[in-house]
Amino acid sequence: MVETDGPDVCACERCPALVESRSRIVNGVGPDDAALLFVGEAPGASEDEQGEPFVGRSGSVLDDALRDAGLARADVRITNCVRCRPPENRDPRVGELDNCAAFLDREIAHVDPDLIVTLGKVPGERLLDRSVAVTEESGSVVDARLGGESRRVLVCLHPAATLYDRSQREGFETAIETAADLVGAGGGDQSRLGDY
């Protein structure tokens, strides 16, 4: 049984292991017309507890980077490929990603962002449909066909990468600054999206 309300999933039991491990479905948050849509892989423990994506330690890193780039969390939309917490915070499995794919596609179409930012390997590979070397590709903008539409996707490191390896912080922050600049929300006066 699946119930949706716009881009939100109200009820879903497609993935028995995720239904068992979640305490709630974690939908995307932020404006329905945000220019920037950030996509992570799946909720963690803090996200499952609070019902909002990127609210734990990784969320603090993301919030700081957004602020430094001239953005507020309230200005962007943040979601995940999978809306339920995988057991033991493992990566979502292919079948789980497949089961949630239509929900993400619907959210992308609903928000119609100017730029999608993938936070980590899983969403990068999912949306670009290829292998992604996140460390090397972070900050690069790719044209992707999503839901029949041409979309700009910026590959970005996951904020957690900066917690485990401080040397990743600069690459992460630079990618967030690039995203802000591309939609005209950072330090620049106008969008550079057309330059790519």
N, CA and C atoms as an extended XYZ file, in Angstrom:
588
Properties=species:S:1:pos:R:3:atomname:S:1:resname:S:1:resid:I:1 pbc="F F F"
N         0.834       -1.176        0.000 N   MET     1
C         0.000        0.000        0.000 CA  MET     1
C         0.886        1.250        0.000 C   MET     1
N         0.592        2.165       -0.919 N   VAL     2
C         1.331        3.405       -1.020 CA  VAL     2
C         0.341        4.558       -1.050 C   VAL     2
N         0.602        5.575       -0.228 N   GLU     3
C        -0.198        6.794       -0.247 CA  GLU     3
C         0.745        7.974       -0.384 C   GLU     3
N         0.395        8.901       -1.268 N   THR     4
C         1.217       10.088       -1.458 CA  THR     4
C         0.352       11.340       -1.367 C   THR     4
N         1.001       12.448       -1.095 N   ASP     5
C         0.353       13.758       -1.064 CA  ASP     5
C         1.336       14.723       -1.699 C   ASP     5
N         1.130       15.043       -2.983 N   GLY     6
C         2.104       15.856       -3.707 CA  GLY     6
C         3.427       15.103       -3.749 C   GLY     6
N         4.524       15.760       -3.360 N   PRO     7
C         5.816       15.076       -3.388 CA  PRO     7
C         6.057       14.188       -2.158 C   PRO     7
N         5.140       14.233       -1.175 N   ASP     8
C         5.337       13.488        0.072 CA  ASP     8
C         4.748       12.083       -0.009 C   ASP     8
N         5.421       11.158        0.643 N   VAL     9
C         4.936        9.788        0.777 CA  VAL     9
C         4.331        9.668        2.168 C   VAL     9
N         3.053        9.333        2.245 N   CYS    10
C         2.366        9.245        3.534 CA  CYS    10
C         2.384        7.823        4.090 C   CYS    10
N         2.351        6.834        3.203 N   ALA    11
C         2.373        5.431        3.626 CA  ALA    11
C         3.012        4.605        2.525 C   ALA    11
N         3.868        3.665        2.912 N   CYS    12
C         4.499        2.775        1.934 CA  CYS    12
C         5.043        1.561        2.686 C   CYS    12
N         4.830        0.385        2.107 N   GLU    13
C         5.329       -0.851        2.705 CA  GLU    13
C         6.050       -1.705        1.667 C   GLU    13
N         6.621       -1.071        0.652 N   ARG    14
C         7.280       -1.795       -0.432 CA  ARG    14
C         8.548       -2.524        0.003 C   ARG    14
N         9.252       -2.000        0.997 N   CYS    15
C        10.541       -2.569        1.420 CA  CYS    15
C        10.417       -3.083        2.854 C   CYS    15
N        10.163       -4.381        3.043 N   PRO    16
C         9.946       -4.912        4.393 CA  PRO    16
C        11.077       -4.597        5.375 C   PRO    16
N        12.336       -4.673        4.949 N   ALA    17
C        13.451       -4.401        5.862 CA  ALA    17
C        13.459       -2.945        6.315 C   ALA    17
N        13.074       -2.031        5.423 N   LEU    18
C        13.046       -0.615        5.782 CA  LEU    18
C        11.837       -0.282        6.647 C   LEU    18
N        10.715       -0.915        6.345 N   VAL    19
C         9.518       -0.720        7.179 CA  VAL    19
C         9.826       -1.155        8.606 C   VAL    19
N        10.559       -2.254        8.725 N   GLU    20
C        10.922       -2.792       10.042 CA  GLU    20
C        11.879       -1.860       10.796 C   GLU    20
N        12.808       -1.213       10.073 N   SER    21
C        13.848       -0.422       10.758 CA  SER    21
C        13.471        1.045       10.960 C   SER    21
N        12.479        1.529       10.254 N   ARG    22
C        12.136        2.952       10.362 CA  ARG    22
C        11.185        3.199       11.523 C   ARG    22
N        11.188        4.440       11.986 N   SER    23
C        10.122        4.847       12.899 CA  SER    23
C         9.135        5.759       12.171 C   SER    23
N         9.576        6.277       11.020 N   ARG    24
C         8.701        7.140       10.216 CA  ARG    24
C         9.267        7.242        8.798 C   ARG    24
N         8.449        7.708        7.878 N   ILE    25
C         8.887        8.037        6.519 CA  ILE    25
C         9.447        9.454        6.580 C   ILE    25
N        10.626        9.651        6.020 N   VAL    26
C        11.271       10.959        6.040 CA  VAL    26
C        11.164       11.578        4.649 C   VAL    26
N        10.272       12.537        4.504 N   ASN    27
C        10.082       13.221        3.233 CA  ASN    27
C        11.023       14.412        3.108 C   ASN    27
N        11.108       14.948        1.911 N   GLY    28
C        11.915       16.128        1.673 CA  GLY    28
C        11.347       17.337        2.401 C   GLY    28
N        12.228       18.290        2.694 N   VAL    29
C        11.811       19.535        3.345 CA  VAL    29
C        12.349       20.717        2.551 C   VAL    29
N        11.659       21.830        2.668 N   GLY    30
C        12.069       23.041        1.970 CA  GLY    30
C        10.996       23.480        0.997 C   GLY    30
N        11.205       24.627        0.371 N   PRO    31
C        10.201       25.178       -0.543 CA  PRO    31
C         9.889       24.238       -1.709 C   PRO    31
N         8.610       24.212       -2.080 N   ASP    32
C         8.189       23.390       -3.223 CA  ASP    32
C         8.687       23.946       -4.548 C   ASP    32
N         9.212       25.177       -4.525 N   ASP    33
C         9.708       25.795       -5.758 CA  ASP    33
C        11.179       26.203       -5.618 C   ASP    33
N        11.920       25.474       -4.796 N   ALA    34
C        13.328       25.814       -4.537 CA  ALA    34
C        14.161       25.726       -5.815 C   ALA    34
N        15.077       26.669       -5.984 N   ALA    35
C        15.992       26.619       -7.130 CA  ALA    35
C        17.020       25.507       -6.966 C   ALA    35
N        17.354       25.178       -5.710 N   LEU    36
C        18.334       24.140       -5.406 CA  LEU    36
C        17.673       22.968       -4.700 C   LEU    36
N        17.878       21.775       -5.231 N   LEU    37
C        17.389       20.549       -4.600 CA  LEU    37
C        18.590       19.683       -4.267 C   LEU    37
N        18.794       19.407       -2.988 N   PHE    38
C        19.870       18.534       -2.526 CA  PHE    38
C        19.306       17.136       -2.320 C   PHE    38
N        20.025       16.125       -2.836 N   VAL    39
C        19.559       14.744       -2.735 CA  VAL    39
C        20.631       13.901       -2.050 C   VAL    39
N        20.285       13.339       -0.898 N   GLY    40
C        21.147       12.404       -0.187 CA  GLY    40
C        20.744       10.980       -0.499 C   GLY    40
N        21.319       10.021        0.261 N   GLU    41
C        20.987        8.632       -0.042 CA  GLU    41
C        19.804        8.113        0.758 C   GLU    41
N        19.814        8.274        2.091 N   ALA    42
C        18.751        7.725        2.934 CA  ALA    42
C        18.838        8.368        4.308 C   ALA    42
N        17.737        8.345        5.065 N   PRO    43
C        17.786        8.890        6.422 CA  PRO    43
C        18.686        8.059        7.329 C   PRO    43
N        19.350        8.734        8.267 N   GLY    44
C        20.094        8.066        9.323 CA  GLY    44
C        19.265        8.078       10.596 C   GLY    44
N        19.891        7.757       11.716 N   ALA    45
C        19.177        7.659       12.987 CA  ALA    45
C        18.536        8.982       13.395 C   ALA    45
N        19.280       10.087       13.312 N   SER    46
C        18.733       11.396       13.703 CA  SER    46
C        17.582       11.805       12.799 C   SER    46
N        17.734       11.530       11.506 N   GLU    47
C        16.700       11.894       10.539 CA  GLU    47
C        15.430       11.081       10.787 C   GLU    47
N        15.599        9.792       11.075 N   ASP    48
C        14.468        8.916       11.352 CA  ASP    48
C        13.748        9.374       12.622 C   ASP    48
N        14.524        9.805       13.596 N   GLU    49
C        13.948       10.252       14.868 CA  GLU    49
C        13.194       11.568       14.708 C   GLU    49
N        13.782       12.519       13.947 N   GLN    50
C        13.191       13.856       13.828 CA  GLN    50
C        12.289       14.030       12.618 C   GLN    50
N        12.354       13.108       11.666 N   GLY    51
C        11.483       13.183       10.505 CA  GLY    51
C        11.892       14.210        9.466 C   GLY    51
N        13.186       14.528        9.433 N   GLU    52
C        13.680       15.532        8.487 CA  GLU    52
C        15.063       15.105        7.987 C   GLU    52
N        15.333       15.258        6.682 N   PRO    53
C        16.653       14.860        6.182 CA  PRO    53
C        17.776       15.786        6.647 C   PRO    53
N        18.940       15.207        6.833 N   PHE    54
C        20.163       15.951        7.155 CA  PHE    54
C        20.003       16.846        8.384 C   PHE    54
N        19.669       16.229        9.516 N   VAL    55
C        19.571       16.978       10.768 CA  VAL    55
C        20.612       16.540       11.800 C   VAL    55
N        21.374       15.511       11.523 N   GLY    56
C        22.415       15.062       12.443 CA  GLY    56
C        23.707       15.835       12.210 C   GLY    56
N        24.827       15.189       12.495 N   ARG    57
C        26.132       15.842       12.332 CA  ARG    57
C        26.364       16.255       10.877 C   ARG    57
N        25.969       15.400        9.934 N   SER    58
C        26.107       15.757        8.518 CA  SER    58
C        25.269       16.976        8.175 C   SER    58
N        24.096       17.066        8.787 N   GLY    59
C        23.234       18.218        8.554 CA  GLY    59
C        23.859       19.511        9.042 C   GLY    59
N        24.576       19.446       10.162 N   SER    60
C        25.259       20.635       10.661 CA  SER    60
C        26.346       21.093        9.695 C   SER    60
N        27.079       20.131        9.120 N   VAL    61
C        28.111       20.460        8.126 CA  VAL    61
C        27.460       21.103        6.906 C   VAL    61
N        26.350       20.531        6.448 N   LEU    62
C        25.639       21.089        5.293 CA  LEU    62
C        25.118       22.489        5.605 C   LEU    62
N        24.510       22.659        6.774 N   ASP    63
C        23.986       23.981        7.155 CA  ASP    63
C        25.089       25.038        7.171 C   ASP    63
N        26.249       24.688        7.723 N   ASP    64
C        27.376       25.627        7.772 CA  ASP    64
C        27.833       26.007        6.365 C   ASP    64
N        27.927       24.998        5.486 N   ALA    65
C        28.368       25.264        4.111 CA  ALA    65
C        27.344       26.121        3.367 C   ALA    65
N        26.073       25.859        3.579 N   LEU    66
C        25.029       26.678        2.953 CA  LEU    66
C        25.148       28.127        3.423 C   LEU    66
N        25.291       28.320        4.731 N   ARG    67
C        25.414       29.670        5.294 CA  ARG    67
C        26.625       30.395        4.708 C   ARG    67
N        27.754       29.683        4.650 N   ASP    68
C        28.976       30.293        4.116 CA  ASP    68
C        28.830       30.657        2.638 C   ASP    68
N        27.939       29.954        1.938 N   ALA    69
C        27.705       30.230        0.516 CA  ALA    69
C        26.590       31.249        0.304 C   ALA    69
N        26.069       31.797        1.395 N   GLY    70
C        25.036       32.821        1.277 CA  GLY    70
C        23.624       32.283        1.201 C   GLY    70
N        23.427       31.046        1.637 N   LEU    71
C        22.109       30.422        1.597 CA  LEU    71
C        21.657       30.051        3.002 C   LEU    71
N        20.363       30.001        3.196 N   ALA    72
C        19.798       29.468        4.427 CA  ALA    72
C        19.173       28.120        4.099 C   ALA    72
N        19.139       27.233        5.071 N   ARG    73
C        18.510       25.930        4.871 CA  ARG    73
C        17.072       26.091        4.358 C   ARG    73
N        16.387       27.119        4.836 N   ALA    74
C        15.001       27.359        4.434 CA  ALA    74
C        14.868       27.754        2.964 C   ALA    74
N        15.991       28.109        2.315 N   ASP    75
C        15.970       28.527        0.909 CA  ASP    75
C        16.052       27.355       -0.063 C   ASP    75
N        16.471       26.189        0.426 N   VAL    76
C        16.720       25.051       -0.452 CA  VAL    76
C        15.803       23.894       -0.067 C   VAL    76
N        15.669       22.937       -0.956 N   ARG    77
C        14.929       21.712       -0.644 CA  ARG    77
C        15.937       20.587       -0.479 C   ARG    77
N        15.707       19.757        0.531 N   ILE    78
C        16.607       18.652        0.834 CA  ILE    78
C        15.782       17.379        0.924 C   ILE    78
N        16.234       16.337        0.226 N   THR    79
C        15.516       15.067        0.212 CA  THR    79
C        16.521       13.923        0.124 C   THR    79
N        16.022       12.713       -0.004 N   ASN    80
C        16.865       11.527       -0.138 CA  ASN    80
C        16.341       10.614       -1.234 C   ASN    80
N        17.209        9.742       -1.730 N   CYS    81
C        16.808        8.731       -2.707 CA  CYS    81
C        15.817        7.745       -2.094 C   CYS    81
N        16.050        7.384       -0.839 N   VAL    82
C        15.199        6.448       -0.106 CA  VAL    82
C        14.668        7.180        1.114 C   VAL    82
N        13.400        7.009        1.408 N   ARG    83
C        12.757        7.796        2.459 CA  ARG    83
C        12.668        7.107        3.813 C   ARG    83
N        13.177        5.895        3.906 N   CYS    84
C        13.142        5.155        5.166 CA  CYS    84
C        14.550        4.736        5.549 C   CYS    84
N        14.813        4.745        6.854 N   ARG    85
C        16.151        4.431        7.356 CA  ARG    85
C        16.506        2.959        7.149 C   ARG    85
N        17.609        2.681        6.426 N   PRO    86
C        18.069        1.298        6.306 CA  PRO    86
C        18.608        0.799        7.652 C   PRO    86
N        18.449       -0.498        7.925 N   PRO    87
C        18.964       -1.052        9.181 CA  PRO    87
C        20.464       -0.801        9.319 C   PRO    87
N        20.896       -0.492       10.538 N   GLU    88
C        22.320       -0.272       10.832 CA  GLU    88
C        22.934        0.843        9.985 C   GLU    88
N        22.108        1.723        9.425 N   ASN    89
C        22.568        2.809        8.547 CA  ASN    89
C        23.353        2.314        7.340 C   ASN    89
N        23.063        1.103        6.884 N   ARG    90
C        23.727        0.580        5.681 CA  ARG    90
C        23.257        1.370        4.466 C   ARG    90
N        24.001        1.234        3.354 N   ASP    91
C        23.566        1.851        2.106 CA  ASP    91
C        22.252        1.207        1.663 C   ASP    91
N        21.381        1.988        1.039 N   PRO    92
C        20.166        1.376        0.500 CA  PRO    92
C        20.510        0.384       -0.608 C   PRO    92
N        19.771       -0.697       -0.678 N   ARG    93
C        19.989       -1.715       -1.702 CA  ARG    93
C        19.324       -1.293       -3.002 C   ARG    93
N        19.742       -1.911       -4.093 N   VAL    94
C        19.226       -1.557       -5.422 CA  VAL    94
C        17.702       -1.646       -5.459 C   VAL    94
N        17.145       -2.724       -4.923 N   GLY    95
C        15.683       -2.874       -4.921 CA  GLY    95
C        14.992       -1.774       -4.143 C   GLY    95
N        15.597       -1.340       -3.043 N   GLU    96
C        15.027       -0.255       -2.242 CA  GLU    96
C        15.101        1.067       -2.988 C   GLU    96
N        16.214        1.297       -3.668 N   LEU    97
C        16.340        2.497       -4.501 CA  LEU    97
C        15.303        2.468       -5.627 C   LEU    97
N        15.126        1.299       -6.224 N   ASP    98
C        14.127        1.149       -7.294 CA  ASP    98
C        12.718        1.421       -6.777 C   ASP    98
N        12.412        0.896       -5.584 N   ASN    99
C        11.072        1.075       -5.018 CA  ASN    99
C        10.765        2.536       -4.712 C   ASN    99
N        11.781        3.315       -4.416 N   CYS   100
C        11.587        4.728       -4.060 CA  CYS   100
C        11.810        5.668       -5.254 C   CYS   100
N        12.272        5.141       -6.370 N   ALA   101
C        12.653        5.981       -7.516 CA  ALA   101
C        11.510        6.875       -8.001 C   ALA   101
N        10.304        6.335       -8.076 N   ALA   102
C         9.174        7.122       -8.569 CA  ALA   102
C         8.860        8.289       -7.636 C   ALA   102
N         9.098        8.089       -6.323 N   PHE   103
C         8.848        9.169       -5.363 CA  PHE   103
C         9.836       10.317       -5.579 C   PHE   103
N        11.107        9.968       -5.816 N   LEU   104
C        12.112       10.994       -6.075 CA  LEU   104
C        11.827       11.688       -7.406 C   LEU   104
N        11.481       10.912       -8.418 N   ASP   105
C        11.139       11.506       -9.724 CA  ASP   105
C         9.971       12.485       -9.580 C   ASP   105
N         8.965       12.097       -8.812 N   ARG   106
C         7.795       12.962       -8.615 CA  ARG   106
C         8.199       14.244       -7.885 C   ARG   106
N         9.084       14.113       -6.894 N   GLU   107
C         9.521       15.294       -6.145 CA  GLU   107
C        10.330       16.243       -7.032 C   GLU   107
N        11.206       15.687       -7.859 N   ILE   108
C        11.992       16.517       -8.782 CA  ILE   108
C        11.065       17.267       -9.737 C   ILE   108
N        10.093       16.572      -10.298 N   ALA   109
C         9.151       17.210      -11.221 CA  ALA   109
C         8.321       18.280      -10.509 C   ALA   109
N         7.920       18.003       -9.281 N   HIS   110
C         7.103       18.935       -8.503 CA  HIS   110
C         7.875       20.216       -8.171 C   HIS   110
N         9.111       20.053       -7.715 N   VAL   111
C         9.932       21.201       -7.317 CA  VAL   111
C        10.467       21.934       -8.548 C   VAL   111
N        10.810       21.191       -9.591 N   ASP   112
C        11.374       21.738      -10.825 CA  ASP   112
C        12.560       22.671      -10.533 C   ASP   112
N        13.590       22.135       -9.848 N   PRO   113
C        14.721       22.985       -9.455 CA  PRO   113
C        15.578       23.406      -10.642 C   PRO   113
N        16.290       24.511      -10.473 N   ASP   114
C        17.257       24.933      -11.486 CA  ASP   114
C        18.482       24.031      -11.464 C   ASP   114
N        18.788       23.478      -10.293 N   LEU   115
C        19.977       22.650      -10.128 CA  LEU   115
C        19.720       21.608       -9.045 C   LEU   115
N        20.141       20.368       -9.319 N   ILE   116
C        20.081       19.283       -8.342 CA  ILE   116
C        21.504       19.012       -7.881 C   ILE   116
N        21.707       18.924       -6.568 N   VAL   117
C        23.016       18.636       -6.000 CA  VAL   117
C        22.960       17.260       -5.346 C   VAL   117
N        23.782       16.331       -5.841 N   THR   118
C        23.822       14.992       -5.260 CA  THR   118
C        24.846       14.967       -4.141 C   THR   118
N        24.414       14.566       -2.959 N   LEU   119
C        25.290       14.526       -1.795 CA  LEU   119
C        25.783       13.096       -1.585 C   LEU   119
N        26.892       12.768       -2.223 N   GLY   120
C        27.485       11.445       -2.071 CA  GLY   120
C        27.356       10.568       -3.301 C   GLY   120
N        27.974        9.396       -3.189 N   LYS   121
C        28.070        8.452       -4.299 CA  LYS   121
C        26.713        7.864       -4.710 C   LYS   121
N        25.919        7.425       -3.720 N   VAL   122
C        24.653        6.743       -4.031 CA  VAL   122
C        23.719        7.635       -4.855 C   VAL   122
N        23.395        8.863       -4.407 N   PRO   123
C        22.517        9.683       -5.240 CA  PRO   123
C        23.162       10.100       -6.563 C   PRO   123
N        24.489       10.309       -6.557 N   GLY   124
C        25.175       10.649       -7.805 CA  GLY   124
C        25.008        9.550       -8.832 C   GLY   124
N        25.258        8.322       -8.424 N   GLU   125
C        25.142        7.198       -9.358 CA  GLU   125
C        23.695        6.929       -9.732 C   GLU   125
N        22.804        7.133       -8.792 N   ARG   126
C        21.383        6.889       -9.060 CA  ARG   126
C        20.843        7.868      -10.104 C   ARG   126
N        21.128        9.138       -9.928 N   LEU   127
C        20.572       10.134      -10.843 CA  LEU   127
C        21.310       10.201      -12.177 C   LEU   127
N        22.609        9.925      -12.151 N   LEU   128
C        23.377        9.999      -13.396 CA  LEU   128
C        23.433        8.660      -14.129 C   LEU   128
N        22.997        7.593      -13.450 N   ASP   129
C        22.930        6.257      -14.043 CA  ASP   129
C        24.287        5.791      -14.566 C   ASP   129
N        25.313        6.033      -13.755 N   ARG   130
C        26.671        5.589      -14.096 CA  ARG   130
C        27.517        5.593      -12.841 C   ARG   130
N        28.698        5.026      -12.934 N   SER   131
C        29.631        5.065      -11.821 CA  SER   131
C        30.107        6.506      -11.629 C   SER   131
N        30.205        6.935      -10.374 N   VAL   132
C        30.635        8.302      -10.068 CA  VAL   132
C        31.813        8.240       -9.102 C   VAL   132
N        32.914        8.884       -9.482 N   ALA   133
C        34.070        9.038       -8.598 CA  ALA   133
C        33.883       10.375       -7.882 C   ALA   133
N        33.181       10.341       -6.758 N   VAL   134
C        32.719       11.570       -6.111 CA  VAL   134
C        33.859       12.528       -5.774 C   VAL   134
N        34.951       12.011       -5.222 N   THR   135
C        36.047       12.900       -4.824 CA  THR   135
C        36.598       13.659       -6.018 C   THR   135
N        36.778       12.963       -7.139 N   GLU   136
C        37.325       13.611       -8.337 CA  GLU   136
C        36.294       14.496       -9.037 C   GLU   136
N        35.017       14.108       -8.981 N   GLU   137
C        33.988       14.818       -9.738 CA  GLU   137
C        33.270       15.902       -8.943 C   GLU   137
N        33.536       15.991       -7.644 N   SER   138
C        32.820       16.958       -6.815 CA  SER   138
C        32.965       18.373       -7.386 C   SER   138
N        31.832       19.034       -7.541 N   GLY   139
C        31.801       20.381       -8.104 CA  GLY   139
C        31.522       20.422       -9.589 C   GLY   139
N        31.531       19.249      -10.249 N   SER   140
C        31.267       19.237      -11.694 CA  SER   140
C        29.763       19.207      -11.958 C   SER   140
N        29.370       19.863      -13.041 N   VAL   141
C        27.966       19.941      -13.430 CA  VAL   141
C        27.754       19.068      -14.654 C   VAL   141
N        26.708       18.256      -14.588 N   VAL   142
C        26.418       17.284      -15.643 CA  VAL   142
C        24.980       17.481      -16.110 C   VAL   142
N        24.754       17.377      -17.403 N   ASP   143
C        23.383       17.350      -17.922 CA  ASP   143
C        22.870       15.930      -17.813 C   ASP   143
N        21.679       15.768      -17.235 N   ALA   144
C        21.094       14.439      -17.071 CA  ALA   144
C        19.642       14.471      -17.523 C   ALA   144
N        19.188       13.357      -18.031 N   ARG   145
C        17.784       13.214      -18.440 CA  ARG   145
C        17.050       12.557      -17.275 C   ARG   145
N        16.208       13.294      -16.596 N   LEU   146
C        15.475       12.775      -15.440 CA  LEU   146
C        13.981       12.998      -15.651 C   LEU   146
N        13.230       11.912      -15.615 N   GLY   147
C        11.784       12.032      -15.805 CA  GLY   147
C        11.413       12.670      -17.125 C   GLY   147
N        12.214       12.412      -18.155 N   GLY   148
C        11.930       12.964      -19.471 CA  GLY   148
C        12.354       14.410      -19.652 C   GLY   148
N        12.937       15.006      -18.622 N   GLU   149
C        13.378       16.402      -18.678 CA  GLU   149
C        14.900       16.479      -18.597 C   GLU   149
N        15.463       17.489      -19.240 N   SER   150
C        16.891       17.746      -19.106 CA  SER   150
C        17.112       18.512      -17.808 C   SER   150
N        18.002       17.999      -16.964 N   ARG   151
C        18.273       18.616      -15.669 CA  ARG   151
C        19.770       18.811      -15.486 C   ARG   151
N        20.143       19.872      -14.790 N   ARG   152
C        21.532       20.101      -14.410 CA  ARG   152
C        21.751       19.460      -13.042 C   ARG   152
N        22.793       18.639      -12.958 N   VAL   153
C        23.112       17.943      -11.715 CA  VAL   153
C        24.550       18.274      -11.338 C   VAL   153
N        24.741       18.744      -10.111 N   LEU   154
C        26.071       19.024       -9.604 CA  LEU   154
C        26.460       17.891       -8.654 C   LEU   154
N        27.574       17.238       -8.952 N   VAL   155
C        28.086       16.157       -8.113 CA  VAL   155
C        28.784       16.782       -6.903 C   VAL   155
N        28.482       16.256       -5.721 N   CYS   156
C        29.062       16.807       -4.495 CA  CYS   156
C        29.381       15.670       -3.527 C   CYS   156
N        30.409       15.874       -2.740 N   LEU   157
C        30.718       14.951       -1.659 CA  LEU   157
C        29.581       14.938       -0.643 C   LEU   157
N        29.463       13.850        0.079 N   HIS   158
C        28.517       13.802        1.188 CA  HIS   158
C        29.125       14.601        2.344 C   HIS   158
N        28.323       15.376        3.072 N   PRO   159
C        28.900       16.137        4.187 CA  PRO   159
C        29.613       15.263        5.214 C   PRO   159
N        29.172       14.019        5.378 N   ALA   160
C        29.833       13.121        6.341 CA  ALA   160
C        31.285       12.860        5.962 C   ALA   160
N        31.599       12.944        4.669 N   ALA   161
C        32.982       12.721        4.228 CA  ALA   161
C        33.927       13.702        4.903 C   ALA   161
N        33.440       14.907        5.171 N   THR   162
C        34.288       15.920        5.815 CA  THR   162
C        34.487       15.637        7.298 C   THR   162
N        33.595       14.847        7.882 N   LEU   163
C        33.739       14.474        9.293 CA  LEU   163
C        34.794       13.392        9.467 C   LEU   163
N        34.888       12.510        8.478 N   TYR   164
C        35.836       11.391        8.545 CA  TYR   164
C        37.199       11.750        7.980 C   TYR   164
N        37.218       12.738        7.084 N   ASP   165
C        38.469       13.145        6.445 CA  ASP   165
C        38.433       14.656        6.252 C   ASP   165
N        39.063       15.375        7.161 N   ARG   166
C        39.015       16.845        7.125 CA  ARG   166
C        39.543       17.426        5.820 C   ARG   166
N        40.393       16.670        5.122 N   SER   167
C        40.938       17.178        3.858 CA  SER   167
C        39.841       17.290        2.787 C   SER   167
N        38.687       16.676        3.011 N   GLN   168
C        37.576       16.744        2.046 CA  GLN   168
C        36.745       18.023        2.218 C   GLN   168
N        36.955       18.737        3.312 N   ARG   169
C        36.101       19.884        3.622 CA  ARG   169
C        36.138       20.947        2.524 C   ARG   169
N        37.331       21.283        2.044 N   GLU   170
C        37.428       22.339        1.030 CA  GLU   170
C        36.676       21.965       -0.247 C   GLU   170
N        36.834       20.732       -0.695 N   GLY   171
C        36.121       20.289       -1.897 CA  GLY   171
C        34.617       20.329       -1.720 C   GLY   171
N        34.153       19.946       -0.539 N   PHE   172
C        32.720       19.983       -0.249 CA  PHE   172
C        32.214       21.425       -0.253 C   PHE   172
N        32.904       22.295        0.464 N   GLU   173
C        32.465       23.687        0.555 CA  GLU   173
C        32.514       24.389       -0.798 C   GLU   173
N        33.533       24.078       -1.596 N   THR   174
C        33.639       24.678       -2.928 CA  THR   174
C        32.470       24.253       -3.812 C   THR   174
N        32.080       22.985       -3.719 N   ALA   175
C        30.943       22.498       -4.513 CA  ALA   175
C        29.651       23.199       -4.102 C   ALA   175
N        29.449       23.413       -2.804 N   ILE   176
C        28.244       24.110       -2.331 CA  ILE   176
C        28.259       25.565       -2.805 C   ILE   176
N        29.430       26.207       -2.770 N   GLU   177
C        29.550       27.582       -3.276 CA  GLU   177
C        29.233       27.633       -4.774 C   GLU   177
N        29.714       26.648       -5.516 N   THR   178
C        29.424       26.578       -6.952 CA  THR   178
C        27.929       26.457       -7.186 C   THR   178
N        27.269       25.591       -6.401 N   ALA   179
C        25.819       25.424       -6.540 CA  ALA   179
C        25.097       26.741       -6.283 C   ALA   179
N        25.487       27.444       -5.221 N   ALA   180
C        24.854       28.731       -4.905 CA  ALA   180
C        25.070       29.734       -6.031 C   ALA   180
N        26.292       29.786       -6.563 N   ASP   181
C        26.599       30.717       -7.654 CA  ASP   181
C        25.787       30.390       -8.910 C   ASP   181
N        25.632       29.104       -9.190 N   LEU   182
C        24.934       28.693      -10.413 CA  LEU   182
C        23.464       29.086      -10.427 C   LEU   182
N        22.873       29.212       -9.257 N   VAL   183
C        21.469       29.627       -9.205 CA  VAL   183
C        21.333       31.094       -8.799 C   VAL   183
N        22.466       31.793       -8.764 N   GLY   184
C        22.431       33.217       -8.468 CA  GLY   184
C        22.169       33.537       -7.015 C   GLY   184
N        22.434       32.570       -6.129 N   ALA   185
C        22.158       32.797       -4.706 CA  ALA   185
C        23.410       33.052       -3.886 C   ALA   185
N        24.570       32.876       -4.485 N   GLY   186
C        25.814       33.062       -3.738 CA  GLY   186
C        26.317       34.477       -3.847 C   GLY   186
N        27.629       34.606       -3.899 N   GLY   187
C        28.259       35.925       -3.921 CA  GLY   187
C        28.081       36.667       -5.231 C   GLY   187
N        27.795       35.936       -6.331 N   GLY   188
C        27.661       36.593       -7.627 CA  GLY   188
C        26.328       37.289       -7.785 C   GLY   188
N        26.231       38.188       -8.788 N   ASP   189
C        25.006       38.933       -8.992 CA  ASP   189
C        23.996       38.221       -9.882 C   ASP   189
N        24.440       37.255      -10.660 N   GLN   190
C        23.505       36.562      -11.529 CA  GLN   190
C        23.912       35.126      -11.704 C   GLN   190
N        22.953       34.332      -12.144 N   SER   191
C        23.188       32.896      -12.316 CA  SER   191
C        24.198       32.644      -13.413 C   SER   191
N        25.056       31.638      -13.185 N   ARG   192
C        26.011       31.225      -14.223 CA  ARG   192
C        25.569       29.903      -14.847 C   ARG   192
N        24.349       29.449      -14.538 N   LEU   193
C        23.907       28.153      -15.020 CA  LEU   193
C        24.023       28.045      -16.527 C   LEU   193
N        23.729       29.116      -17.218 N   GLY   194
C        23.812       29.096      -18.679 CA  GLY   194
C        25.217       28.972      -19.192 C   GLY   194
N        26.232       29.201      -18.340 N   ASP   195
C        27.625       29.092      -18.769 CA  ASP   195
C        28.087       27.654      -18.883 C   ASP   195
N        27.295       26.718      -18.359 N   TYR   196
C        27.729       25.316      -18.332 CA  TYR   196
C        27.056       24.498      -19.386 C   TYR   196
